[in-house]
Amino acid sequence: MLTILRQIIQEVSSASDFKDALDIMVKRVAKALTSHACSIFLLDRHHGEYVLVATHGLNSHAVGKIRIPMNQGLIGLVGEREEPINIDDAKKHPRFLHVALAKEEAYRAFLGTPIIYHRQVLGVLIVQQEEPRRYDESEEAFLVTLATQLAAIIAHAEATGALSQILQTSKEKHHDHVYSGVPGAPGIGMGIGVVVYAPYDLDSIPDRETDDIEAEIMLLENAFATVREDLRLMSERLYPTLPMEERALFDVYQRILDSADLGKEVADKIRAGNWAPGALRACIEAHVRHLETHDNEYMRERAIDIKDLGLRVLTYLHKNDRAVPEYAEKTILIGETLSPTDLAEVPEGCLAGAISMKGSGNSHVAILARAMKVPTVMGASEAPIHELLDKEIIVDGYFGQIYVDPNQSLRNEFERLIQEEMKLDAELDEVRDLPAVTKDGHRIGLLVNTGLGADISIALATGAQGVGLYRTEIPFLIRDRFPSGEEQRIIYRQLLASFAPRPVIIRTLDVGGDKPLPYFPIKEDNPFLGWRGIRITLDHPEIFLAQVRAMMRASEGLNNLRIMLPMITDVTEVDEALRLLKKAYAEVRDEGYDVGMPQIGVMIEVPSAVYQARALAKRVDFLSVGSNDLTQYLLAVDRNNPRVANLYDALHPAVLRALIQVVENGHQEGKHISICGEMAGDPVATMLLLAIGFDSLSMNASSIGRVRWIIRHVTKKKSAKLLHEVLGMENAVMIRCHMELALERAGLGNLIRVGR
């Protein structure tokens, strides 16, 4: 084999050009391994697809035409796992993707290995054979070795432009483009692109003097009233399908339109001499500029709401009905900045998906889309909005990808995924109200993370056993001042009453770092290691006391409140917080509120807390691991930094060992231990968390059904065996692949593929 390897490398190195080198490679490898087919797929990163660039054994006319999406087929699986995959009968594998153009019907055996250079997957090298069999270890090692040699050749071709030339000449594919954004609402939607345009451009409205101030004010009031009525009618139309909390999004718009707020500002400018459209434009622009300069993403998203309302009012100021697009039977709604009202205006049963060029998963439109179960992609800024009209489009709300004019094989694959998704959702719904109990009788609690009132009904619909983390920051972020104690009490009361008698864990104010308050600016060189979380509220006990008093008042008669302290790094912080909590409790009792002292817990999210877990557990009633921050701090990786985000993985051995230590120390003190964050809702991590011994998992509402299903179909004994196996592994990639394979073997692989 070594002699053959040298001969192949020598031949490839002396090839006249890159394309010739690839052709030599596939022919010689097929011969060396006595395989009926050998093919090379290279990754086109711009379109997110593996392109067939050379083959011996498959249809030669398919070269340059077959393009496999990164997350599909066995080719995609090899790239995802970044390790060889050796299958005796590929057609029986759940990830097998039939591509008619390949003409590979006769082939059964499959061996594929990733082509990796400097940690980046460049492509996949595969061999296939007609009879079912597993390639032996020496053959697998030979292919892996060849792939490492090929990686250097491909990297050189990429540097010289030869690779991009090959990928660019692959123009005969049946779909034009794949565009990427960020996931807004999960699911897969297929339909026809319908673009909604703003009828006017606020920027183009000039200032103009008016001779009749009262007439302009009357015109303004009529326009505001008409928009209010539009919003009311849309809200009522959605009533049968949306719970009250989601309809509250429209109430936000109504409040903005209140004449005592925005309306008064515009009227004042009219009285100063400007006509109504010009006065409206000036006010809207001022609010938008103010919001867009905020460091906080949530506040920046509110600029979209203000601008949308301004355009709607402007339409009626011009005495011209808003243009209504021609909706398709299956509409993929597309807009520069979609708003909740844009979604609400689509006829019932016609909205198959949504794409917004701007915005994030925190946008009101994304929240509403999740409630309406409309697959949505946000922030798709590179997609040419004008070219998507009337095009056939697939929206992948799980991965944040958009497929335009997909070919038949891609359509078939997504239709299969939709059917699989529907079947899975039906199965998950059947066990929604059943406990999360393993097959060998071990029970674990499933709780929900939330922070918006609009998320409450979504959480309740999943069968969550309570709230494992309520983030209190948003009421503070959306105001231009600290909310009063009574304003906070009303918010907490609604939350506690909605879930009673189930427990609700409310985290005290956790700002600073990436969440600065607009009216409480904090400028630091390194905010993630700075003044944030409990450090701020202990330095400002008046803020802390006002908040916990509001929580306690809100719990009267319900007694399901739990209070959690964030960003704890030392036991002295807990001691001081407990002193303040006892003070607040005494004050609330003195006010006449008949409440009990709530349970108090601590978030374990920094390394120092891991090593003091037992000391912390002695002082409080429960511990909760914040997996997102703990992973970030343990690995010294900012997961929002694209340069290092690939190093962030909660399945890193160091993270797993830290979790084990926290659970063991907490249980030694007889305390309840939970985990919240993305890891808690990751199906691949579920069995490991079960084995580590967490008493409850707290996650986003969309993950609860899948995690419950896994727990009910596995045993704790098997989970413990898997934990023992992965603790002997040295990196997160190996661990993740091992766990994915375990789920596949347990018949639970669809929980990874659908909704990952």
Secondary structure, 3 states (H helix, E strand, C coil): CHHHHHHHHHHHHCCCCHHHHHHHHHHHHHHHCCCCEEEEEEEECCCCEEEEEEEECCCHHHCCCCEEECCCHHHHHHHHHCCCEEECCHHHCCCCCCCHHHCCCCCCEEEEEEEEECCEEEEEEEEEECCCCCCCHHHHHHHHHHHHHHHHHHHHHHHHCHHHHHHHCCCCCCCCEEEECEEEECCEEEEEEEEECCCCCHHHCCCCECCCHHHHHHHHHHHHHHHHHHHHHHHHHHCCCCCHHHHHHHHHHHHHCCHHHHHHHHHHHHHCCECHHHHHHHHHHHHHHHHHCCCCHHHHHHHHHHHHHHHHHHHHHCCCCCCCCCCCCCEEEEECCCCHHHHHHCCCCCEEEEEECCCCCCCHHHHHHHHHCCCEEECCCCCCHHHCCCCEEEEECCCCEEEECCCHHHHHHHHHHHHHHHHHHHHHHHCCCCCCECCCCCECEEEEEECCHHHHHHHHHCCCCCEEEEECHHHHHCCCCCCCHHHHHHHHHHHHHHHCCCCEEEECCCCECCECECCECCCCCCHHHCCCCHHHHHHCHHHHHHHHHHHHHHCCCCCCEEEEECCCCCHHHHHHHHHHHHHHHHHHHHCCCCCCCCEEEEEECCHHHHHCHHHHHHHCCEEEEEHHHHHHHHHCCCCCCCCCHHHCCCCCHHHHHHHHHHHHHHHHCCCEEEEECHHHHCHHHHHHHHHHCCCEEEECHHHHHHHHHHHHCCCHHHHHHHHHHHCCCCCHHHHHHHHHHHHHHCCCCHHHHCCC
